[in-house]
Amino acid sequence: MLRFAAIGLDHRHIYDLTEGLIAAGAVCAGYCPETSDPRVLAGFRKRFPDVPARPRASLLEDPSIALIVIAAVPRDRAALSIAAMRAGKHVLCDKPGVTDAAQLAAVERAVAETGRFWSVCFSERFIKPSVRRAWQMVRDGAIGDVVQTLGLGPHRLNRALRPDWFFDAPAYGGILNDIGSHQIDQFLAFAGAEDATITAATIGHFGTAPAGFQDFAELSLQTPAVRGYARIDWFTADGLASWGDGRLFVLGTRGTIEVRKNLDLAGWEGGDHLFVVDQQGTRHIACADEAVTYFADILADVRDGVARVVGQRHIFTVCRLALQAQAQAVRFVAERPA
């Protein structure tokens, strides 16, 4: 049975990564208790009481451990990933995997030199049943050729739960590098493209979080055949029954698909809904009960030592484009009446 370990317990996404791998049949051989947020560590211990705490070096040196999962402070993820790969482990990292171009280049070198794969979990596509179903429909030609994608990625700030590093741009890499990476991953997937061009990017600060925190962004990108637009923000109101009303719209030459990832406002109960319009009519597809094989597929890749479920080139490309978008973004400052 495949064994993995968790290090970098700084973001709550470590719960989803660990839970998903265990549910897929892997054994968590231990976790490193080093953290910048004791609340995340306490939550991990509560969810996985039978998993032992072990020093980081012990986990990296253990030859029985094949995979390391990482949800550290984003600026630290590259160094931890490289250490894990040089210790002979494959890596599954929370997004964003890197926070600057030098880190990405170092990770690419480590992959080439060690033969280990480095994957980043873009969860809004990889583990959302509705997005996976929509992607399969598009690949099957259900709405013809894709013309444009439009992604909406609102998030709830939950300021009281956020550690200091969350508001430090060098620590998290900026809003487009962070949650914008989801939108770039989805665009490439639905466009069926290996690369894209960033045509416009904007970041801004509108809310009451610390001055300078990037709480709003827009992104436009394209391939020679497909255009994309995304809006991401930290303004989900407390009254919404989800952390965000995430949506994805895919326009095709013979129809459209709308994905409502987390909820359908005043409509169908629960999340993971598809609304399809094609030559035959309009229909709703409930996807919440559909199986998600992402974590099982990752384990199969670890066993075989090859990145198939998500190609290594795709992971690198998403990271590079997210860094480019962040670097070239124009900062928008709202001028409000006195």
C-alpha positions in Angstrom: 0.0 0.0 0.0 1.4 3.4 -1.0 2.7 5.6 1.8 2.8 9.4 1.8 3.6 12.1 4.3 2.4 15.7 4.9 4.7 18.6 5.5 4.1 22.3 5.5 0.9 22.4 7.5 0.2 26.1 7.0 -2.9 26.1 4.9 -6.2 24.2 5.5 -5.9 22.7 2.0 -3.6 20.1 3.6 -6.8 18.5 5.0 -8.3 17.9 1.5 -5.0 16.6 0.1 -4.5 14.2 3.0 -8.2 13.1 3.1 -8.3 12.5 -0.7 -5.2 10.3 -0.7 -6.4 8.3 2.2 -9.8 7.8 0.7 -8.0 6.6 -2.5 -6.2 3.9 -0.6 -2.9 5.4 0.5 -1.5 5.4 4.1 -0.4 8.7 5.7 2.9 7.6 7.3 3.3 10.9 9.3 3.2 14.6 9.3 5.7 17.3 10.3 4.1 19.5 13.0 6.1 22.6 12.0 3.6 25.4 11.1 3.0 29.1 11.0 -0.6 28.6 12.1 -1.3 26.4 15.2 -5.0 26.3 14.2 -4.2 24.4 11.0 -2.1 22.0 13.0 -4.9 21.5 15.6 -7.3 20.8 12.8 -5.0 18.3 11.2 -4.6 16.4 14.4 -8.4 16.4 15.0 -9.1 15.0 11.5 -6.3 12.5 11.4 -5.7 11.4 15.1 -4.0 8.1 14.1 -1.3 9.8 11.9 1.9 10.2 13.9 3.9 13.5 14.1 7.5 13.0 12.9 10.4 15.3 12.3 10.6 16.5 8.7 14.0 14.9 8.1 12.6 11.6 9.3 9.8 11.8 6.7 12.1 12.8 3.9 14.6 10.1 4.7 12.1 7.3 5.1 12.5 5.0 2.0 9.0 3.6 2.4 7.4 7.0 1.7 6.9 7.6 -2.0 4.9 10.9 -2.0 5.1 14.2 -0.1 2.1 16.5 0.1 2.8 20.2 0.8 0.6 23.1 1.9 3.2 25.4 3.4 3.4 29.1 3.2 3.5 29.6 -0.6 6.9 31.2 -0.7 8.3 28.1 1.1 6.7 25.4 -1.2 9.3 25.4 -3.9 12.2 24.7 -1.4 10.3 22.0 0.4 9.3 20.4 -3.0 12.9 20.4 -4.1 14.1 18.9 -0.9 11.5 16.1 -1.2 12.4 15.3 -4.8 16.1 15.2 -4.0 15.1 12.7 -1.3 13.6 10.5 -3.9 9.9 11.5 -3.4 7.2 12.6 -5.8 5.4 15.8 -4.7 1.8 16.9 -4.7 1.7 20.6 -3.8 -1.2 22.9 -2.9 -1.5 25.9 -5.3 0.3 28.2 -5.9 3.3 25.9 -6.1 5.8 28.8 -6.5 5.8 32.6 -5.9 8.5 33.8 -8.4 10.2 32.8 -11.6 13.5 31.8 -9.9 11.6 29.2 -7.8 9.9 27.8 -10.8 13.2 27.4 -12.7 14.7 25.7 -9.6 11.7 23.3 -9.4 12.0 22.5 -13.1 15.7 21.7 -12.7 14.9 19.4 -9.8 12.3 17.5 -11.8 14.8 17.1 -14.7 17.6 16.0 -12.4 15.7 13.6 -10.1 13.2 12.1 -12.4 10.4 12.7 -9.9 7.2 14.5 -10.8 6.0 17.7 -9.1 2.3 18.2 -9.3 0.1 21.1 -8.1 -3.5 20.5 -7.1 -5.7 23.0 -9.0 -8.7 21.8 -7.1 -11.4 23.8 -8.9 -10.9 21.5 -11.9 -9.3 18.4 -10.5 -11.7 17.6 -7.7 -14.9 19.3 -8.8 -17.3 16.7 -10.3 -19.2 19.4 -12.3 -16.0 20.8 -13.9 -14.7 17.4 -14.7 -18.0 16.5 -16.4 -18.1 19.7 -18.4 -14.5 19.1 -19.5 -15.4 15.6 -20.7 -18.4 17.0 -22.6 -16.3 19.6 -24.3 -13.6 17.1 -25.3 -16.4 14.9 -26.7 -17.6 17.8 -28.9 -20.9 18.4 -27.1 -20.9 22.2 -27.9 -18.7 22.2 -30.9 -15.4 24.2 -31.0 -14.7 26.3 -27.9 -14.8 30.0 -28.6 -14.4 31.5 -25.2 -14.3 30.7 -21.5 -15.4 33.0 -18.7 -14.4 32.1 -15.1 -15.7 33.7 -11.9 -13.7 32.9 -8.7 -15.1 34.8 -5.7 -13.8 33.8 -2.3 -14.8 34.6 1.3 -12.0 36.4 3.2 -12.7 35.0 6.6 -10.2 37.5 7.9 -10.2 36.3 11.5 -9.0 32.9 10.3 -6.1 34.2 8.2 -2.5 34.2 9.4 -0.3 37.2 8.8 1.4 35.7 5.8 -1.9 35.6 4.0 -1.8 39.4 3.6 1.9 39.6 2.6 2.1 39.6 -1.3 5.7 38.2 -1.4 4.5 35.3 0.9 1.6 34.2 -1.2 2.7 35.5 -4.6 -0.2 37.8 -5.4 -3.8 37.2 -6.2 -3.3 36.2 -9.8 -0.5 33.8 -9.0 -2.6 32.4 -6.2 -6.2 31.9 -7.0 -5.8 33.1 -10.6 -3.9 29.9 -11.3 -7.2 28.0 -11.1 -8.6 30.1 -13.9 -5.5 29.6 -16.1 -5.6 25.9 -15.6 -9.2 25.8 -16.6 -8.7 28.0 -19.6 -5.9 25.8 -21.0 -7.9 22.6 -20.3 -11.1 23.8 -22.0 -9.3 25.4 -24.8 -7.3 22.2 -25.4 -4.2 24.3 -25.5 -0.6 23.7 -24.3 0.1 27.4 -23.8 -1.6 30.8 -23.9 -0.8 34.5 -24.1 -1.7 36.9 -21.3 -3.4 39.9 -23.0 -4.4 41.9 -20.0 -4.3 41.7 -16.2 -5.4 44.0 -13.4 -5.1 43.8 -9.6 -6.7 46.1 -7.0 -7.5 46.7 -3.3 -11.0 47.8 -2.5 -11.8 46.3 0.9 -11.0 46.7 4.5 -8.2 44.2 4.8 -4.7 45.6 5.3 -3.7 48.3 2.9 -2.0 46.8 -0.2 -3.8 43.4 0.1 -4.9 42.3 -3.4 -8.6 41.5 -3.1 -9.7 41.9 -6.7 -8.2 40.9 -10.1 -9.2 40.5 -13.7 -7.4 38.4 -16.3 -7.7 38.1 -20.1 -5.8 35.5 -22.1 -6.0 33.8 -25.5 -4.7 31.1 -27.8 -4.8 31.5 -31.6 -8.3 30.0 -31.5 -9.9 30.7 -28.1 -10.2 33.7 -25.8 -10.7 33.7 -22.0 -11.6 36.1 -19.2 -11.6 35.6 -15.5 -12.6 37.7 -12.4 -11.4 36.7 -9.0 -12.0 38.5 -5.7 -12.2 38.2 -1.9 -15.7 39.7 -1.5 -18.1 36.8 -0.9 -20.6 38.1 1.7 -21.1 36.2 4.9 -24.7 35.5 4.1 -23.9 33.2 1.2 -24.1 29.5 2.0 -20.7 28.8 0.5 -17.2 30.3 0.5 -17.9 31.5 -3.1 -20.3 31.3 -6.0 -17.7 29.9 -8.4 -18.8 29.6 -12.0 -17.4 28.7 -15.4 -19.1 29.5 -18.7 -17.9 27.8 -21.9 -19.1 29.2 -25.2 -18.9 26.8 -28.1 -19.9 27.0 -31.8 -22.9 24.8 -31.2 -23.9 25.5 -27.6 -22.9 26.6 -24.2 -22.2 25.1 -20.8 -22.4 26.9 -17.4 -20.8 25.2 -14.4 -22.1 26.3 -11.0 -19.4 24.8 -8.8 -20.5 25.4 -5.2 -24.2 26.3 -5.3 -27.1 27.4 -7.5 -28.4 30.7 -6.1 -32.1 30.3 -5.2 -32.3 27.2 -7.5 -31.2 23.6 -7.3 -29.9 22.4 -3.9 -26.3 21.7 -3.2 -23.4 22.2 -5.5 -21.9 20.8 -8.8 -24.6 21.8 -11.3 -24.3 22.0 -15.1 -26.6 23.9 -17.4 -26.3 22.9 -21.0 -27.7 24.6 -24.1 -27.3 22.9 -27.4 -29.1 22.1 -30.7 -31.6 19.8 -28.8 -32.6 22.2 -26.1 -31.7 23.3 -22.5 -31.0 20.9 -19.7 -29.7 20.6 -16.1 -27.2 17.9 -15.1 -26.6 17.2 -11.4 -23.0 16.1 -10.9 -22.5 16.1 -7.1 -22.6 12.3 -6.9 -20.3 11.6 -9.8 -17.0 9.9 -8.9 -13.8 11.9 -8.8 -10.8 9.8 -9.5 -8.1 12.5 -9.2 -6.4 11.2 -6.0 -6.5 7.6 -7.2 -5.0 8.7 -10.5 -2.2 10.5 -8.6 -1.5 7.3 -6.7 -1.3 5.4 -9.9 1.2 7.9 -11.3 3.3 7.6 -8.2 3.3 3.8 -8.5 4.4 4.0 -12.1 6.7 7.0 -11.7 5.2 9.1 -14.4 2.9 12.2 -14.5 -0.1 11.1 -16.6 -3.2 12.4 -14.8 -1.8 16.0 -15.2 1.2 16.4 -17.5 4.3 17.9 -16.0 4.5 20.4 -18.8 0.9 21.6 -18.1 1.8 22.2 -14.4 4.8 24.2 -15.3 2.9 26.2 -17.9 0.1 27.2 -15.5 2.7 28.3 -12.9 4.6 30.3 -15.5 1.5 32.1 -16.9 0.2 32.9 -13.4 3.6 34.5 -12.6 3.5 36.4 -15.9 0.0 37.7 -15.2 1.0 38.8 -11.7 4.1 40.5 -13.0 2.4 42.5 -15.8 -0.8 43.3 -13.9 -1.8 47.0 -13.8 -2.8 48.1 -10.3 -6.2 49.7 -10.1 -6.8 52.1 -7.3 -10.4 53.1 -6.7 -11.2 56.8 -6.4 -14.2 57.1 -4.1 -16.1 60.3 -3.4 -15.1 62.0 -0.2 
